[in-house]
Amino acid sequence: MRSSARPAVPLSVLDRLSLDVAALHATDSALHLGGLVTLEGEPPSRERVLEHLRRRLVRLPELTHRLAGRRGRPHWEPDPRFDPDRHLYELPGSTDPAAVLTALLRQPLPRDRPLWGIWLVRRAGDGYGLCYRAHHAFQDGAAAVATMEHLLGTEEAPRRRSTSFRPPRPVPWAAVLPELRPPRRVTWWPALDTPPAQAYATTLADVDTARLHALGRLTGATVPQLCLALTTEALRAWHPHDWEPGGPGHGLGLRTNLAISVRDPDDSLPLLGNRVAVSGVDLPCGDPDPLLRLDRVGRALDYTRLARLADAHRVILRRLPYRVGRLALSRSIDARYTPLGVADLRIRRPLGFAGVPASGVYALPVMVPGQPLFVAWVTHRRRLHVTFTTDTALTGTDRLPEAWHTALAELERRAAKGEFARDPAVAGAR
């Protein structure tokens, strides 16, 4: 399959900075992202998957671009040797989906071709899997999700999905500038005391979204706000003594980054390049009141706040010189200031293969050097799947999924008693 004649596309500042972060890792694969789609039944042949890819890739010119150019002036250019066969890989897999994800985290993406790949996993749980992965310089999370929808979504001709957060608007700088202050240094979290191995493993949790919607109606919180609150509760359960009165983190929180799209709506190649900034969110782990913890998380994930930040970052990144970006990079990826990451991913078109619907979709997030934890959740059909990606040097990370589920049950119990009702009269009547 030959790529169409297209001009070279210069790398954005974010593309180049992503390559810089990748160079800090022992292996480049830590800066790859994507998702594993699990399906029931016997795995298809390699030829069947290639036939499917060739048919779908006609509508995805971005995936024909490779990294090229000199170090000081890199660019994306059409690969004259582009062939889907060079992007299809195979893994034996495992009956444990978490083990499959862990194995996928270590797979390389050769630099002599476009920086993406599809893995046919011969065994993933009770069936098989198809995994899409891309380098974070090549695509951001929104672009990777849209690509998965095009490659593994329904057969009808798909519409080009917008990967922008929303159309840009004038920036209210007086409201935004306080948000851009650097975070405080974290000295109270035990997960930062262990030297990182920079090797990663995953654990998983999943839940029917009906439970989250029902809880949202009682608490007034959206599903992303609830997921962030449940992550906060799981972190409290992981190191409980640090957040109690007298503990080093009592009254304090943990800073996390949530990606927000800054891609222009009229981008001619909306699935190429990294176009995300980050919104800093303080997880109120040290706040002793669960009602206040949920309220603080809700205000941090307010849509208006995120939209303002997206507008501001879009303006800043359009004018940011690469050298200035490199200077700012050290603080933005320093785990002592931002010790973990989170991602909220929503798949709007049901995924599957050869008429078989996906039984699950699991995120494979990027890992920042030194960060011990990344929590990503994916909504697909009526299920929400959570991936905890952790540095293998840490202990007790296998408890995080159970802590997440326990926190959900506790929030449901409190909400049923009326503790989250905004009107005290309503709460007393329950």
C-alpha positions as CSV (number, residue, x, y, z in Angstrom):
1,M,0.0,0.0,0.0
2,R,1.6,3.3,-1.1
3,S,1.1,6.5,0.8
4,S,-0.5,9.4,-1.1
5,A,1.7,12.4,-2.2
6,R,1.6,14.8,0.8
7,P,4.0,17.5,1.9
8,A,6.1,17.1,5.0
9,V,4.6,18.3,8.3
10,P,6.9,20.0,10.8
11,L,6.8,18.5,14.3
12,S,5.0,20.7,16.9
13,V,6.7,21.7,20.1
14,L,4.7,19.1,21.9
15,D,5.8,16.4,19.4
16,R,9.4,17.3,20.0
17,L,9.1,17.5,23.8
18,S,7.4,14.0,23.7
19,L,10.5,12.6,21.9
20,D,12.7,14.3,24.6
21,V,10.7,12.7,27.4
22,A,11.0,9.3,25.6
23,A,14.8,9.7,25.5
24,L,14.8,9.9,29.3
25,H,13.4,6.4,29.6
26,A,15.5,3.2,29.7
27,T,13.2,2.0,26.8
28,D,11.3,4.2,24.4
29,S,8.1,2.1,24.8
30,A,7.2,3.9,28.0
31,L,6.0,6.9,25.9
32,H,3.6,4.7,23.8
33,L,-0.1,4.8,24.3
34,G,-3.2,3.0,23.0
35,G,-5.7,0.4,24.0
36,L,-6.4,-3.4,24.1
37,V,-9.7,-4.6,22.6
38,T,-10.6,-8.1,23.9
39,L,-13.0,-10.3,21.9
40,E,-14.6,-13.7,22.4
41,G,-13.8,-16.7,20.1
42,E,-10.8,-18.0,18.2
43,P,-8.3,-15.4,16.9
44,P,-8.4,-14.6,13.2
45,S,-5.5,-15.4,10.9
46,R,-2.9,-12.8,10.2
47,E,-4.1,-12.5,6.6
48,R,-7.7,-11.7,7.8
49,V,-6.4,-8.9,10.0
50,L,-4.3,-7.5,7.2
51,E,-7.2,-7.5,4.8
52,H,-9.2,-5.6,7.4
53,L,-6.4,-3.0,8.0
54,R,-5.9,-2.4,4.3
55,R,-9.6,-1.6,3.8
56,R,-9.7,0.8,6.8
57,L,-6.4,2.5,6.3
58,V,-7.5,4.1,3.0
59,R,-9.3,6.7,5.1
60,L,-6.4,7.4,7.5
61,P,-3.6,9.2,5.7
62,E,-2.0,10.3,9.0
63,L,-1.0,6.7,9.6
64,T,1.3,6.7,6.6
65,H,3.6,9.4,8.0
66,R,7.0,8.6,9.5
67,L,9.5,10.6,11.6
68,A,12.2,12.1,9.4
69,G,14.6,15.1,9.2
70,R,17.6,16.4,11.0
71,R,17.7,16.6,14.8
72,G,17.1,20.3,14.8
73,R,14.4,20.3,12.2
74,P,12.4,17.0,12.4
75,H,9.2,16.5,10.5
76,W,6.6,14.0,9.6
77,E,6.7,12.8,6.0
78,P,4.8,10.1,4.0
79,D,6.6,6.8,4.2
80,P,7.5,5.6,0.6
81,R,7.7,2.0,1.9
82,F,4.4,2.1,3.8
83,D,2.8,-1.3,4.1
84,P,0.3,-2.4,6.7
85,D,2.2,-5.7,7.0
86,R,5.1,-3.8,8.6
87,H,2.7,-2.6,11.3
88,L,1.0,-5.9,12.3
89,Y,2.7,-7.8,15.2
90,E,1.7,-10.9,17.1
91,L,1.9,-12.0,20.8
92,P,0.9,-15.3,22.4
93,G,-0.9,-13.5,25.2
94,S,-2.3,-14.9,28.5
95,T,-5.6,-15.8,30.1
96,D,-5.0,-12.9,32.4
97,P,-5.8,-9.5,30.6
98,A,-3.6,-7.6,33.1
99,A,-0.6,-9.8,32.1
100,V,-1.4,-9.1,28.4
101,L,-1.3,-5.4,29.0
102,T,2.0,-5.7,30.9
103,A,3.5,-7.5,28.0
104,L,2.2,-5.0,25.5
105,L,3.8,-2.1,27.5
106,R,7.2,-3.5,26.6
107,Q,6.7,-3.8,22.8
108,P,8.9,-1.5,20.6
109,L,7.8,0.7,17.7
110,P,10.6,0.8,15.1
111,R,11.7,4.3,14.1
112,D,12.1,3.4,10.4
113,R,8.3,3.5,9.8
114,P,5.3,5.4,11.1
115,L,5.2,5.1,14.9
116,W,2.1,2.9,15.4
117,G,1.3,-0.7,15.4
118,I,-1.5,-3.3,15.8
119,W,-0.8,-6.4,17.9
120,L,-2.8,-9.6,17.3
121,V,-2.9,-11.2,20.8
122,R,-3.6,-14.9,20.4
123,R,-4.9,-15.2,23.9
124,A,-6.5,-12.4,26.0
125,G,-8.6,-13.7,28.9
126,D,-11.2,-16.1,27.5
127,G,-10.7,-15.0,23.9
128,Y,-8.2,-13.0,21.9
129,G,-7.2,-9.4,21.6
130,L,-6.3,-6.6,19.1
131,C,-4.2,-3.8,20.5
132,Y,-3.5,-0.5,18.9
133,R,-0.4,1.5,20.1
134,A,1.3,4.7,19.0
135,H,4.2,6.9,20.1
136,H,3.0,9.9,22.1
137,A,4.8,12.2,19.8
138,F,2.9,10.6,16.9
139,Q,-0.5,10.8,18.5
140,D,-2.2,12.0,21.7
141,G,-4.8,10.0,23.5
142,A,-7.8,11.6,21.7
143,A,-6.2,10.8,18.3
144,A,-5.4,7.2,19.4
145,V,-9.0,6.7,20.5
146,A,-10.3,8.1,17.2
147,T,-7.9,5.9,15.3
148,M,-9.2,2.8,17.2
149,E,-12.8,3.8,16.3
150,H,-11.8,4.0,12.6
151,L,-9.9,0.7,12.6
152,L,-12.1,-1.4,14.8
153,G,-15.4,0.5,14.8
154,T,-18.6,-0.3,12.8
155,E,-18.2,-1.0,9.1
156,E,-20.2,1.9,7.7
157,A,-18.2,4.9,6.4
158,P,-17.2,6.8,9.5
159,R,-17.4,10.6,9.9
160,R,-14.1,12.3,10.7
161,R,-14.2,12.7,14.5
162,S,-13.2,16.0,16.0
163,T,-10.3,15.6,18.4
164,S,-10.4,19.2,19.6
165,F,-11.7,19.9,23.1
166,R,-13.9,22.7,21.7
167,P,-13.5,25.7,19.3
168,P,-11.1,28.3,20.7
169,R,-12.4,31.4,22.5
170,P,-10.8,34.5,23.9
171,V,-8.8,33.7,27.0
172,P,-9.9,35.2,30.4
173,W,-6.2,35.6,31.6
174,A,-7.1,37.0,35.0
175,A,-8.9,33.8,35.8
176,V,-6.4,31.5,34.1
177,L,-3.0,32.8,35.3
178,P,-3.4,31.6,38.9
179,E,-3.9,28.1,37.5
180,L,-0.5,28.1,35.8
181,R,1.5,28.5,39.0
182,P,3.9,25.6,39.6
183,P,2.7,22.9,42.1
184,R,4.2,22.5,45.5
185,R,6.8,19.8,46.1
186,V,5.5,16.5,47.4
187,T,7.4,15.1,50.3
188,W,4.8,12.9,52.1
189,W,3.9,10.1,49.7
190,P,5.7,6.8,50.4
191,A,5.4,5.8,46.7
192,L,8.1,8.4,45.9
193,D,10.5,7.0,48.5
194,T,11.3,3.9,46.4
195,P,13.8,4.3,43.6
196,P,11.8,3.7,40.4
197,A,12.6,0.6,38.3
198,Q,11.2,2.3,35.2
199,A,9.6,-1.0,34.4
200,Y,5.8,-1.2,34.5
201,A,3.0,-3.6,35.3
202,T,-0.8,-3.2,35.2
203,T,-3.8,-4.2,37.4
204,L,-7.4,-3.7,36.3
205,A,-10.9,-2.8,37.7
206,D,-14.2,-2.6,35.8
207,V,-17.7,-1.7,36.6
208,D,-21.1,-1.4,35.0
209,T,-21.6,2.3,34.1
210,A,-25.2,2.1,35.3
211,R,-23.8,2.1,38.9
212,L,-21.9,5.2,38.2
213,H,-24.8,7.0,36.6
214,A,-27.0,6.1,39.5
215,L,-24.4,7.4,42.0
216,G,-24.1,10.5,39.9
217,R,-27.8,11.3,40.2
218,L,-27.5,11.1,44.0
219,T,-24.3,13.1,44.3
220,G,-24.6,15.5,41.4
221,A,-21.2,14.3,40.0
222,T,-20.3,13.3,36.5
223,V,-18.7,10.0,35.7
224,P,-15.2,11.5,35.2
225,Q,-15.6,13.3,38.6
226,L,-16.6,10.1,40.3
227,C,-13.7,8.2,38.7
228,L,-11.3,10.9,40.0
229,A,-12.9,10.7,43.4
230,L,-12.6,6.9,43.5
231,T,-8.9,7.2,42.5
232,T,-8.5,9.6,45.5
233,E,-10.1,7.1,47.8
234,A,-8.0,4.2,46.4
235,L,-4.8,6.2,47.1
236,R,-6.0,6.9,50.6
237,A,-6.5,3.2,51.1
238,W,-3.1,2.3,49.6
239,H,-1.2,4.3,52.3
240,P,-3.9,5.0,54.9
241,H,-1.7,6.2,57.8
242,D,-0.1,9.0,55.8
243,W,-3.5,10.8,55.4
244,E,-4.8,10.4,59.0
245,P,-4.5,13.1,61.7
246,G,-0.8,13.3,62.6
247,G,0.3,11.7,59.3
248,P,2.7,13.6,57.0
249,G,0.0,14.1,54.3
250,H,-2.9,15.1,56.6
251,G,-4.7,18.0,55.0
252,L,-2.6,17.9,51.9
253,G,-3.1,16.4,48.4
254,L,-1.4,14.8,45.5
255,R,-1.0,16.6,42.2
256,T,-2.0,14.8,39.0
257,N,-2.2,15.9,35.4
258,L,-5.3,15.4,33.2
259,A,-4.8,15.8,29.4
260,I,-7.0,18.4,27.6
261,S,-7.0,18.8,23.8
262,V,-5.6,21.9,22.2
263,R,-5.9,20.8,18.6
264,D,-7.4,23.3,16.2
265,P,-10.8,22.1,14.9
266,D,-9.7,22.8,11.3
267,D,-6.5,20.7,11.5
268,S,-6.1,19.0,8.1
269,L,-4.4,16.0,9.7
270,P,-6.4,15.6,13.0
271,L,-4.9,12.2,13.9
272,L,-1.2,13.2,13.5
273,G,0.9,14.7,16.3
274,N,0.6,15.4,20.0
275,R,-1.9,18.2,20.6
276,V,-2.7,18.0,24.3
277,A,-1.8,20.2,27.3
278,V,-2.4,19.2,30.9
279,S,-4.7,20.5,33.6
280,G,-3.2,20.2,37.0
281,V,-5.7,18.6,39.6
282,D,-5.0,18.3,43.3
283,L,-6.4,15.0,44.6
284,P,-7.6,15.8,48.2
285,C,-6.3,12.6,49.7
286,G,-5.5,14.4,53.0
287,D,-8.9,16.0,53.5
288,P,-10.7,14.0,56.3
289,D,-14.2,14.7,55.1
290,P,-15.4,12.4,52.2
291,L,-18.1,14.9,51.2
292,L,-15.6,17.7,50.8
293,R,-13.2,15.4,48.9
294,L,-15.9,14.7,46.3
295,D,-16.8,18.4,46.1
296,R,-13.2,19.5,45.6
297,V,-12.7,16.9,42.9
298,G,-15.9,18.1,41.2
299,R,-14.8,21.7,41.2
300,A,-11.4,20.7,39.8
301,L,-13.1,18.9,36.9
302,D,-15.5,21.6,36.1
303,Y,-16.0,21.9,32.3
304,T,-15.7,25.7,32.3
305,R,-12.4,25.5,34.1
306,L,-11.0,22.9,31.7
307,A,-12.2,24.9,28.7
308,R,-10.5,28.1,29.9
309,L,-7.3,26.2,30.4
310,A,-7.5,24.6,26.9
311,D,-7.9,28.1,25.4
312,A,-4.9,29.4,27.3
313,H,-2.6,26.5,26.5
314,R,-3.6,26.7,22.9
315,V,-2.4,30.3,22.8
316,I,0.8,29.6,24.8
317,L,1.8,26.5,22.8
318,R,1.3,28.3,19.5
319,R,4.0,30.8,20.5
320,L,6.2,28.8,22.7
321,P,9.8,28.4,21.4
322,Y,11.1,24.9,21.6
323,R,14.1,25.9,23.8
324,V,11.7,27.5,26.3
325,G,9.6,24.4,26.3
326,R,12.7,22.3,27.1
327,L,13.5,24.5,30.0
328,A,9.9,24.0,31.4
329,L,10.0,20.3,30.8
330,S,12.1,19.4,33.8
331,R,9.5,20.7,36.3
332,S,6.5,19.5,34.4
333,I,7.7,15.8,34.4
334,D,9.3,15.9,37.9
335,A,7.5,13.3,40.0
336,R,8.2,15.3,43.2
337,Y,5.8,17.9,41.9
338,T,3.4,15.9,39.8
339,P,3.7,12.3,41.1
340,L,0.9,10.6,39.0
341,G,-1.2,11.0,35.9
342,V,-4.8,10.2,35.0
343,A,-6.7,9.9,31.8
344,D,-10.5,9.9,30.9
345,L,-11.1,8.2,27.6
346,R,-14.5,7.7,26.0
347,I,-15.2,5.5,23.0
348,R,-18.3,6.7,21.2
349,R,-18.5,4.0,18.5
350,P,-18.8,0.3,19.6
351,L,-15.7,-1.6,18.7
352,G,-15.3,-5.1,17.5
353,F,-13.9,-7.3,14.7
354,A,-15.5,-9.4,12.0
355,G,-19.0,-8.9,13.4
356,V,-17.9,-9.9,17.0
357,P,-18.4,-7.0,19.5
358,A,-15.6,-6.2,21.9
359,S,-16.0,-7.7,25.4
360,G,-13.7,-5.1,26.9
361,V,-11.4,-2.1,26.1
362,Y,-8.4,-1.4,28.3
363,A,-6.2,1.7,28.1
364,L,-2.4,1.6,27.8
365,P,-1.3,5.0,29.1
366,V,2.1,6.6,28.8
367,M,4.4,6.8,31.8
368,V,6.5,9.8,32.8
369,P,10.0,9.1,34.0
370,G,10.0,8.6,37.8
371,Q,6.2,8.7,38.1
372,P,5.1,5.6,40.0
373,L,1.4,5.5,38.9
374,F,-0.9,6.3,36.0
375,V,-4.7,5.6,36.3
376,A,-6.7,5.6,33.1
377,W,-10.3,4.7,32.6
378,V,-12.2,3.9,29.3
379,T,-15.9,4.0,28.8
380,H,-17.1,1.5,26.2
381,R,-20.7,0.5,25.8
382,R,-22.1,-0.1,29.3
383,R,-18.8,-0.9,31.0
384,L,-16.0,1.3,32.5
385,H,-12.6,-0.3,32.5
386,V,-9.8,1.1,34.8
387,T,-6.1,0.5,34.2
388,F,-3.6,1.0,37.0
389,T,-0.1,1.2,35.5
390,T,2.5,1.1,38.2
391,D,6.3,1.0,38.6
392,T,7.3,-2.5,39.4
393,A,9.5,-1.3,42.3
394,L,6.4,-0.4,44.3
395,T,4.7,-2.8,46.8
396,G,1.0,-3.2,47.4
397,T,-0.1,-2.0,44.0
398,D,-2.2,-5.2,43.6
399,R,-4.6,-3.8,46.2
400,L,-5.5,-0.7,44.1
401,P,-8.4,-2.3,42.1
402,E,-10.0,-3.8,45.2
403,A,-9.6,-0.4,47.0
404,W,-11.3,1.3,44.0
405,H,-14.3,-1.1,44.2
406,T,-14.5,-0.7,48.0
407,A,-14.5,3.1,47.6
408,L,-17.4,2.8,45.1
409,A,-19.4,0.7,47.4
410,E,-18.8,3.2,50.3
411,L,-19.9,6.2,48.2
412,E,-23.0,4.3,47.2
413,R,-23.8,3.5,50.8
414,R,-23.3,7.2,51.9
415,A,-25.3,8.4,48.9
416,A,-28.2,6.1,49.7
417,K,-28.3,7.5,53.2
418,G,-28.6,11.0,51.8
419,E,-25.2,12.2,52.9
420,F,-24.4,13.9,49.6
421,A,-27.8,15.6,49.2
422,R,-27.3,19.3,48.6
423,D,-30.5,20.2,50.4
424,P,-30.3,19.4,54.2
425,A,-34.1,18.9,54.3
426,V,-33.9,16.3,51.5
427,A,-31.0,14.5,53.3
428,G,-33.0,14.4,56.6
429,A,-36.0,13.0,54.8
430,R,-34.1,10.0,53.4
